[in-house]
Amino acid sequence: MGALTSQFEKRSKTFSAAISVALVVVIGVVDYFTGYAIFFSAFYLLPVGLAAWFVGGTFGIVISILSVVVSVAGDYAAGAHYPSVFVPMWNGAIGLTVYFVVVKTLTSLRRLRNELEERVRQRTTALADEMQERARLEKEILEISEREQRRIGHDLHDSLSQHWAATAMAGQVLSEKLANKSLPESADAKEIVRLAETGITLTRNLAHGIAPVEMDTEGLVLALRELAANFCIVSKIRCTFVCDTPPFIHDANTATHLYRIAQEAVNNAIRHGKPKQIVMSLSNRKERVELTIEDDGSGLTDDWQKNRGLGTRIMAHRAAMVDGVLSIEPNPTGGTFVKCTIPASCNNSP
C-alpha cells in the first residue's frame, strides 16, 4: 500500500484525476451489470479517496457528486423502480454526505501530513546547520588550541631554554673561577651547572611535546620517535616507536591529530597503568593508516567506559575529526591496547 501511494504521489495531479474519473466509470459499469439490488455505493469511496488525497478537496467533492450521479443513473438504467422520486434523492443525499465526510477527513489529514513534513524538513535543516556550525566551532577551538600550544612551545624553546643556557654558562664560569682559587665551593657550582643543563633538556623536551616539528609523514614519524625518547627520559619507562614503512600523510592537521592521540595515550598509560614498557607503531594496513599504542601495565578497569576521562573523549573526538575510528581495549598480553585507524589517503582536513 505504501509503495502504491508513493507511485501516485510521484505522478501529476492530472494523472490522479484521470484515474479517479476512470474508476468511477468502471465501478458504475460494474454497478449497472450487477443490478440495482446489490448495494455498490461503498466501492465509490476508492475514487473519492484518491481524488481527495492526491488532487484536492474540491476535486474530491466533484468526484463525490459524479459517483452519486453514476450510481443513481446506473440503478435506473438497471430497472430500479421507486415509489417516489424522493427515495433516490434521499439515498443519493446519504451517500453524498458520507463521501463529503471522507473528503473532509482525507484533506485534513493530508494538510496535517504536509505541515508535519514541512516542520520535519525545517527541523532537519536546522539540525544539519547546527551540526555543521558545531563542527566548525570544534575545528576552530582545536586550531586555536594547537596554535596556542605551538606559541607556548616556541616561547619555551626560544626564551626559557636560552635563559637556562645562560644560567649554565654563568655557572660554568663561576665553577672555573672557584676551581682556579682552589675553593671547595667549585663543586657546588658544578652541581648548579648540571641542574641547569637538566633544565635545558627538560624544557626542550617539553617544548617539542607541546609544539612538535612541522607535520607531514616524515615530520610525524620524527615527532613520534622523539615523543618515545622523551618519555623514556622523563618517566624512566621503556618507550619505543616502530614504523617499518611510513604511510603517506600530507595533511598537517591529520598528522597533528595522530600525534596528539599518541601523546595522550602514552600519558594515560603512564598515569594509570604504571607499565614497564610502551610500544607505539605507525603502519599502513589495507589502505588505512593505523596508529597503535600498547603497554604492559595494569590494564583497564571494569567500569572504565563509565568513568572515561576528558583525555579519552578528546582522543575519540580527534579521531572522528579525520574520519577515523578510535578503539581502546584490554591488551591480550596484559595492559591496554589503543588503536586509531584513518583513511590512508588523508586528503581531507578536519
Backbone torsions as a table, in degrees:
resi	resn	phi	psi	omega
1	MET	NA	-42.0	179.1
2	GLY	-63.5	-39.0	178.9
3	ALA	-66.4	-39.7	178.9
4	LEU	-64.2	-42.7	177.8
5	THR	-62.2	-41.4	178.8
6	SER	-62.8	-39.3	178.9
7	GLN	-64.4	-41.7	178.7
8	PHE	-65.3	-38.9	-178.4
9	GLU	-67.4	-25.8	178.5
10	LYS	-76.1	-21.4	-179.8
11	ARG	-81.6	168.5	178.7
12	SER	-79.7	165.7	177.7
13	LYS	-65.7	-31.4	178.2
14	THR	-61.9	-42.1	178.4
15	PHE	-62.6	-45.7	179.8
16	SER	-64.0	-38.9	178.2
17	ALA	-63.8	-42.5	179.7
18	ALA	-63.6	-41.5	178.6
19	ILE	-62.5	-41.7	179.8
20	SER	-62.2	-45.8	179.0
21	VAL	-63.9	-41.6	-180.0
22	ALA	-63.0	-39.1	178.9
23	LEU	-65.3	-39.4	177.1
24	VAL	-60.2	-43.0	179.8
25	VAL	-64.5	-46.7	-178.6
26	VAL	-62.2	-47.0	-180.0
27	ILE	-64.5	-37.9	177.2
28	GLY	-62.2	-40.7	178.1
29	VAL	-64.5	-45.1	178.1
30	VAL	-62.5	-40.5	178.4
31	ASP	-60.2	-40.7	179.4
32	TYR	-64.2	-45.8	-176.1
33	PHE	-74.1	-24.1	178.1
34	THR	-82.1	-11.4	177.3
35	GLY	92.5	161.4	-176.1
36	TYR	-76.9	-13.2	-177.2
37	ALA	-74.5	-23.2	-179.1
38	ILE	-94.0	126.4	-177.8
39	PHE	-76.8	120.7	-173.8
40	PHE	-120.9	4.8	-172.6
41	SER	-63.1	-31.8	-177.0
42	ALA	-63.5	-29.7	-177.6
43	PHE	-70.6	-22.0	178.3
44	TYR	-72.1	-10.7	177.0
45	LEU	-64.1	-26.5	179.9
46	LEU	-64.0	-55.3	176.9
47	PRO	-65.0	-33.3	177.6
48	VAL	-62.6	-45.3	179.5
49	GLY	-64.6	-42.6	178.5
50	LEU	-61.1	-43.9	-178.6
51	ALA	-65.2	-43.2	-177.8
52	ALA	-67.6	-39.2	-174.2
53	TRP	-80.1	-45.6	-171.1
54	PHE	-96.6	-19.2	-179.1
55	VAL	-110.6	-51.6	-179.9
56	GLY	151.3	165.9	-176.8
57	GLY	-63.9	-38.9	-179.1
58	THR	-62.6	-46.6	179.1
59	PHE	-68.4	-30.2	175.3
60	GLY	-62.3	-38.9	177.1
61	ILE	-66.3	-40.7	178.4
62	VAL	-60.4	-45.7	179.4
63	ILE	-66.5	-33.5	177.4
64	SER	-62.4	-47.8	179.2
65	ILE	-62.8	-43.6	179.6
66	LEU	-62.0	-38.9	-179.8
67	SER	-64.7	-42.6	179.0
68	VAL	-64.3	-44.3	180.0
69	VAL	-61.2	-45.8	179.8
70	VAL	-64.0	-41.4	-179.1
71	SER	-64.2	-47.2	-179.6
72	VAL	-66.8	-43.4	179.6
73	ALA	-62.9	-37.9	178.7
74	GLY	-64.8	-38.9	178.5
75	ASP	-65.5	-42.8	178.0
76	TYR	-63.1	-42.4	-179.2
77	ALA	-66.9	-28.7	179.9
78	ALA	-80.9	-2.8	175.7
79	GLY	104.0	18.5	179.9
80	ALA	-71.3	140.0	177.6
81	HIS	-125.0	128.4	-179.2
82	TYR	-115.2	144.9	-179.0
83	PRO	-62.4	-26.7	177.2
84	SER	-154.4	163.0	-179.2
85	VAL	-68.5	-16.8	-179.4
86	PHE	-65.6	-31.4	-176.2
87	VAL	-64.3	-54.6	178.1
88	PRO	-64.1	-31.9	177.6
89	MET	-65.8	-41.3	178.1
90	TRP	-64.0	-46.0	179.0
91	ASN	-61.2	-42.1	178.6
92	GLY	-64.3	-39.9	-179.9
93	ALA	-65.3	-39.1	177.9
94	ILE	-64.1	-47.3	178.8
95	GLY	-61.7	-40.5	-179.9
96	LEU	-64.6	-38.1	177.9
97	THR	-62.1	-44.7	178.6
98	VAL	-61.0	-44.6	-179.8
99	TYR	-63.5	-40.4	179.5
100	PHE	-63.3	-39.1	177.8
101	VAL	-63.3	-42.4	178.8
102	VAL	-63.1	-43.7	179.1
103	VAL	-61.1	-46.4	-179.9
104	LYS	-61.0	-43.5	-179.2
105	THR	-64.6	-46.2	-177.5
106	LEU	-67.2	-40.6	178.9
107	THR	-66.3	-35.6	176.8
108	SER	-66.6	-43.4	178.4
109	LEU	-62.9	-41.0	-179.7
110	ARG	-64.7	-41.2	178.7
111	ARG	-63.4	-43.7	179.4
112	LEU	-64.2	-38.7	179.1
113	ARG	-65.7	-41.9	178.7
114	ASN	-63.5	-40.5	178.0
115	GLU	-64.6	-41.2	179.0
116	LEU	-64.6	-43.5	178.3
117	GLU	-62.1	-38.7	179.0
118	GLU	-66.9	-40.6	177.2
119	ARG	-64.4	-42.1	178.0
120	VAL	-62.7	-41.7	179.2
121	ARG	-62.9	-44.5	179.5
122	GLN	-64.6	-42.0	-180.0
123	ARG	-66.4	-39.4	178.0
124	THR	-63.3	-42.6	177.9
125	THR	-63.4	-41.3	179.6
126	ALA	-64.8	-41.6	179.1
127	LEU	-65.7	-40.4	178.4
128	ALA	-62.9	-42.6	177.9
129	ASP	-64.6	-39.8	-179.6
130	GLU	-66.2	-41.3	178.8
131	MET	-65.8	-39.1	178.7
132	GLN	-65.3	-41.9	178.4
133	GLU	-66.6	-38.8	178.2
134	ARG	-64.3	-42.7	178.0
135	ALA	-62.6	-38.9	179.1
136	ARG	-64.7	-43.4	179.8
137	LEU	-65.4	-40.9	178.4
138	GLU	-61.8	-43.1	177.9
139	LYS	-61.8	-43.1	-179.2
140	GLU	-65.2	-39.3	179.1
141	ILE	-64.3	-43.6	178.6
142	LEU	-63.6	-39.5	179.0
143	GLU	-64.9	-40.8	177.8
144	ILE	-63.9	-42.3	179.3
145	SER	-61.4	-46.0	179.5
146	GLU	-63.5	-40.4	-179.4
147	ARG	-64.1	-41.4	179.5
148	GLU	-68.4	-37.7	177.9
149	GLN	-64.4	-41.2	177.6
150	ARG	-63.1	-39.7	179.4
151	ARG	-63.6	-46.0	179.1
152	ILE	-62.3	-41.6	178.8
153	GLY	-61.7	-42.7	178.0
154	HIS	-65.2	-39.1	178.4
155	ASP	-63.6	-41.8	178.0
156	LEU	-61.7	-43.2	-176.6
157	HIS	-71.1	-41.8	-172.7
158	ASP	-85.5	-28.1	-176.2
159	SER	-109.8	-57.6	-175.9
160	LEU	-66.3	-39.8	178.7
161	SER	-63.4	-40.8	178.6
162	GLN	-65.5	-35.7	177.9
163	HIS	-65.7	-42.9	177.2
164	TRP	-62.5	-41.6	-179.7
165	ALA	-61.8	-41.9	178.1
166	ALA	-64.7	-39.1	178.5
167	THR	-63.4	-44.2	178.6
168	ALA	-62.3	-40.6	-179.9
169	MET	-64.8	-43.0	178.8
170	ALA	-63.9	-39.6	177.9
171	GLY	-64.8	-37.8	178.6
172	GLN	-64.6	-42.8	177.6
173	VAL	-61.8	-45.0	178.9
174	LEU	-61.9	-41.3	180.0
175	SER	-61.8	-41.9	179.4
176	GLU	-66.5	-38.6	178.3
177	LYS	-64.4	-43.5	-180.0
178	LEU	-66.8	-36.7	179.2
179	ALA	-67.7	-38.2	178.3
180	ASN	-62.8	-29.7	178.4
181	LYS	-91.5	4.2	178.8
182	SER	58.5	36.1	178.9
183	LEU	-91.2	139.7	-178.0
184	PRO	-67.5	-17.2	-179.3
185	GLU	-68.9	-9.8	179.4
186	SER	-62.1	-30.9	177.9
187	ALA	-66.1	-38.9	177.6
188	ASP	-65.2	-37.4	179.1
189	ALA	-66.2	-38.5	176.7
190	LYS	-63.6	-36.2	178.4
191	GLU	-65.9	-38.1	176.2
192	ILE	-62.4	-40.7	177.9
193	VAL	-62.4	-42.8	179.8
194	ARG	-62.6	-42.8	178.9
195	LEU	-64.9	-39.1	178.6
196	ALA	-64.8	-41.2	178.5
197	GLU	-65.2	-36.9	174.9
198	THR	-63.8	-39.7	176.7
199	GLY	-62.4	-37.3	177.3
200	ILE	-62.5	-45.5	-179.5
201	THR	-62.7	-46.0	-179.6
202	LEU	-63.9	-41.0	-179.7
203	THR	-65.0	-42.8	179.2
204	ARG	-65.5	-40.7	177.5
205	ASN	-63.3	-40.7	178.0
206	LEU	-65.1	-41.1	179.2
207	ALA	-63.9	-41.2	179.0
208	HIS	-67.6	-34.1	177.9
209	GLY	-69.2	-37.0	-179.9
210	ILE	-77.7	-41.1	-177.9
211	ALA	-129.9	83.6	179.6
212	PRO	-66.9	175.6	-178.9
213	VAL	-63.4	170.4	178.3
214	GLU	-55.8	132.4	-169.5
215	MET	-93.5	120.1	164.1
216	ASP	-152.1	-160.9	-179.5
217	THR	-60.1	-51.5	-178.3
218	GLU	-65.7	-40.9	180.0
219	GLY	-65.6	-38.2	179.5
220	LEU	-65.6	-45.4	178.9
221	VAL	-59.8	-45.4	179.0
222	LEU	-63.0	-42.6	-178.9
223	ALA	-65.6	-41.3	178.6
224	LEU	-67.4	-36.4	177.8
225	ARG	-66.3	-41.9	176.7
226	GLU	-66.0	-36.6	178.0
227	LEU	-60.0	-45.9	179.2
228	ALA	-62.5	-43.2	-179.6
229	ALA	-65.2	-40.9	-179.4
230	ASN	-66.1	-39.9	178.6
231	PHE	-64.9	-34.1	176.7
232	CYS	-61.6	-41.8	-177.9
233	ILE	-70.5	-46.6	-173.5
234	VAL	-74.2	-45.0	-172.5
235	SER	-96.5	-11.1	-176.8
236	LYS	61.7	24.9	177.0
237	ILE	-110.5	137.9	-179.3
238	ARG	-68.2	118.2	-179.7
239	CYS	-129.7	121.0	-176.9
240	THR	-122.2	156.0	177.7
241	PHE	-125.7	132.0	-177.2
242	VAL	-121.7	128.0	176.5
243	CYS	-155.3	90.4	-178.3
244	ASP	-70.4	-47.9	179.9
245	THR	-126.6	100.2	-177.7
246	PRO	-60.2	130.4	176.0
247	PRO	-72.3	158.0	-178.6
248	PHE	-83.7	114.5	177.3
249	ILE	-133.2	109.5	179.7
250	HIS	-103.1	-7.6	-178.2
251	ASP	-90.3	119.0	-176.1
252	ALA	-64.7	-37.5	-179.6
253	ASN	-64.0	-42.2	178.4
254	THR	-62.0	-45.7	179.4
255	ALA	-62.5	-38.9	178.8
256	THR	-64.2	-42.6	178.5
257	HIS	-61.5	-42.9	178.7
258	LEU	-62.6	-41.3	179.1
259	TYR	-62.6	-45.1	-179.0
260	ARG	-65.7	-36.0	177.4
261	ILE	-63.5	-45.7	178.7
262	ALA	-62.7	-41.5	-179.5
263	GLN	-61.6	-45.7	-179.5
264	GLU	-68.3	-38.3	-179.6
265	ALA	-64.2	-42.3	178.9
266	VAL	-67.2	-42.0	177.2
267	ASN	-58.6	-44.8	179.3
268	ASN	-63.1	-40.6	-179.7
269	ALA	-62.5	-44.4	-179.1
270	ILE	-69.3	-39.5	-175.4
271	ARG	-72.5	-40.0	-171.9
272	HIS	-109.3	-31.2	-172.9
273	GLY	-94.0	-19.8	-176.9
274	LYS	48.1	58.1	-177.2
275	PRO	-82.2	167.1	172.2
276	LYS	-97.6	-21.5	-177.8
277	GLN	-148.9	141.6	175.8
278	ILE	-130.2	134.0	-179.7
279	VAL	-124.0	122.5	173.3
280	MET	-106.0	142.0	177.7
281	SER	-141.4	147.4	178.0
282	LEU	-131.0	125.2	-175.3
283	SER	-149.7	171.1	177.2
284	ASN	-115.0	114.4	-176.4
285	ARG	-128.2	116.6	176.0
286	LYS	50.3	53.5	177.1
287	GLU	63.5	24.9	175.4
288	ARG	-135.6	140.3	175.8
289	VAL	-82.3	133.1	-176.7
290	GLU	-125.9	121.9	175.3
291	LEU	-111.7	126.3	179.7
292	THR	-127.6	145.8	175.2
293	ILE	-134.8	117.0	179.9
294	GLU	-128.4	147.0	-179.6
295	ASP	-136.9	169.8	-179.9
296	ASP	-112.5	31.8	-177.6
297	GLY	-79.4	-155.4	-175.9
298	SER	-75.0	-14.6	176.0
299	GLY	85.7	-170.4	-176.1
300	LEU	-89.2	146.5	174.2
301	THR	-81.8	165.8	-177.6
302	ASP	-64.7	-31.3	-176.4
303	ASP	-107.2	27.0	-176.1
304	TRP	-65.4	-29.8	179.3
305	GLN	-63.4	-38.7	-179.1
306	LYS	-74.5	-29.0	-174.6
307	ASN	-109.0	32.8	179.1
308	ARG	-62.8	134.0	-179.4
309	GLY	-82.2	176.9	-179.7
310	LEU	-63.4	-37.4	-179.1
311	GLY	-61.2	-42.6	179.3
312	THR	-64.8	-40.4	178.9
313	ARG	-66.6	-37.5	178.1
314	ILE	-66.7	-38.4	176.3
315	MET	-58.7	-46.9	179.6
316	ALA	-63.5	-38.0	179.9
317	HIS	-68.1	-40.6	177.8
318	ARG	-61.6	-41.7	178.3
319	ALA	-61.9	-42.8	-179.9
320	ALA	-65.8	-30.8	-179.0
321	MET	-64.6	-23.1	179.0
322	VAL	-114.2	29.2	178.4
323	ASP	58.0	32.6	-179.4
324	GLY	-104.4	176.0	179.2
325	VAL	-128.4	128.8	178.8
326	LEU	-108.6	132.6	176.1
327	SER	-130.4	139.1	177.5
328	ILE	-126.4	116.2	-173.8
329	GLU	-136.6	160.7	172.4
330	PRO	-65.5	137.4	177.4
331	ASN	-75.0	130.1	-179.0
332	PRO	-54.9	-30.3	-179.8
333	THR	-94.8	9.4	-178.3
334	GLY	105.4	147.1	-177.8
335	GLY	92.3	-152.9	-174.4
336	THR	-127.4	144.5	179.9
337	PHE	-123.1	115.7	179.5
338	VAL	-110.1	129.9	-179.8
339	LYS	-135.1	133.7	175.4
340	CYS	-126.3	123.6	178.6
341	THR	-120.1	137.3	179.4
342	ILE	-136.1	161.8	177.1
343	PRO	-57.5	138.4	-174.4
344	ALA	-66.4	-28.2	-178.2
345	SER	-65.0	-40.7	177.7
346	CYS	51.6	41.4	-176.2
347	ASN	-91.4	-13.7	-174.4
348	ASN	-102.3	129.0	173.8
349	SER	-75.6	149.4	179.0
350	PRO	-69.2	NA	NA
